[in-house]
Amino acid sequence: MTAPDPGPPMQYIENKTYDEISVGDHADLIRTLKAQDIELFAVMSGDVNPAHIDAEYAKTDMFHGVIAHGMWGGALISAVLGTELPGPGTIFLKQTLNFEAPVGVGDTVTVRVEVTQKLDKNRLTLACTCINQSGKTVIEGEALVIAPREKVRRPRTVLPDVHLHTQGAQYARLIAQTDALDPVRTAIVHPCDPVSLGSALDAAVQGMILPILVGPRAKIDAAAREADRSLEGIDIIDTPHSHAAAAAAVALVRAGKVTALMKGSLHTDELMEAVVDSTLGLRTERRMSHAYVLDVPTYPKPLLITDAAVNIAPDLGIKRDIVQNAIDLALALGIDLPKVAILSAVETVNPRIASTLDAAALCKMADRGQITGGLLDGPLAFDNAISPAAVAAKGIVSQVAGDADILVAPDLEAANMLAKQLIYLAGADAAGIVLGAQVPIILTSRADSAVSRLASCALAQLFISHHMQPAP
């Protein structure tokens, strides 16, 4: 019987007492400055001096680049005093620091503290220096501390992983991709509250859309007054209620007057009822489906999840269209070969789990050219789809696993719960769009942030530019 792996050995932190210390004793710490170190220090301290965190500004100052906060080096000196010499139990009394040269990203600093005097009452003075990889002193100073009298040896605390995330960073890149594109003529369906109306007007100011407001004129005017927004120059089509607004907006598409729809303050099913109407709607040969594009703080790129809003229990044929719609969107976002993970509870085909059979079939459909433009793998459990560590632990060999761009859930319930969990537990932002109709449909939620709403408009603009522009 093989004994279980005991894991890495326990690490300890141990001090030197006053009686154990001699003049000339020293301790070192070597650290290479990363951009994340500067960001973490700025978050912790609140010091947002642009010399440290604004690369464009930093190019113009005397150092011609981003540099560390001076007290980053001071903090490293404190770390050596508190963990190495004297170590745990040390009481800091005084510190002087002279800053001789800047520390830039990529510089490696050697921090040394050396005992220069032993004084009464357990006091020590220590010379403190920070020297870069070129041998240049960047900080020097002196510390006065009270050294511990009692021996301390404790397990070294394991620090938590820290993930820095700039809210909306992924969306900012998507929105920037639209800068050179023409605005999309868009019918805003029943924009009768300040949020939905404001979102449409913000997208217009951004140059993403040319809005036509479709809904009860009196309610639209009231929403504009409440939001303190001007409707000057904005086309408005007056309708008696939300159902009529949805029908009128769909009619605008059929007449070729708009190339996108945007949901206002009506229910999604009201809008979609008009869109899917067999006679007057916007059906195509492709099944309609919804795709979220999530900006997840712990994931390095936009993450698409489908279908969380339209198809409740899709069969294999519908799933094929759901996958193709998501691939087409990913291509429009600039992802050259979207990696598509077909999700289930397990990563092996199990005849008793229908979603694993569908996943295997979809992958074979891609092999036969029935799904194009993406790289598919499945079934994959969620962890195996997005975590390289989980993939390595399971020994899965796959170009998709651990690096998915698109997650295809077995049904609407699973997709919706997965997306909402990432939004409310992982702090993700969510943009959303419906594809497969004659035009893209921008779906927003009352809980969406302003940048998420703009990102949803960007999705439609990018999709139209990539897939719906007439050939030259």
ABEGO torsion letter per residue (X at the ends): XBBBBAEBBBBBBBBBBAAABBBGBBBBBBBBBBAAAAAAAAAAAGBABAAAABAAAAAABAAGEBBBBAAAAAAAAAAAAAAAOAEBGBBBABBBBBBABBBBBGBBBBBBBBBABBBBGGBBBBBBBBBBAAGBBABBBBBBBBBBABBBBBBBBBBBBBBBBBBGAAAAAAAAAAAABBBBBBBBBGBABAAAAAAAAAAAAAGABBBBBBEBAAAAAAAAAAAGBBABGBBBBBBABAAAAAAAAAAAAAAGABABBBBBABBAAAAAAAAABAAABABBABBBBBBBBBBBAABABBBBBOBAAABABBBAAAAAAAAAAAAAAAAAAGBABBBBBBBBABABBBAABAAAAAAAAAAAAAAAGABBGBBBBOBBBAAAAABAAAAAAAGBBBAABGABABBBBABAAAAAAAAAAAAAAAGBBBBBBBBGBABBBBBBBAABBAAAAAAAAAAAAAAAAAAABBBX
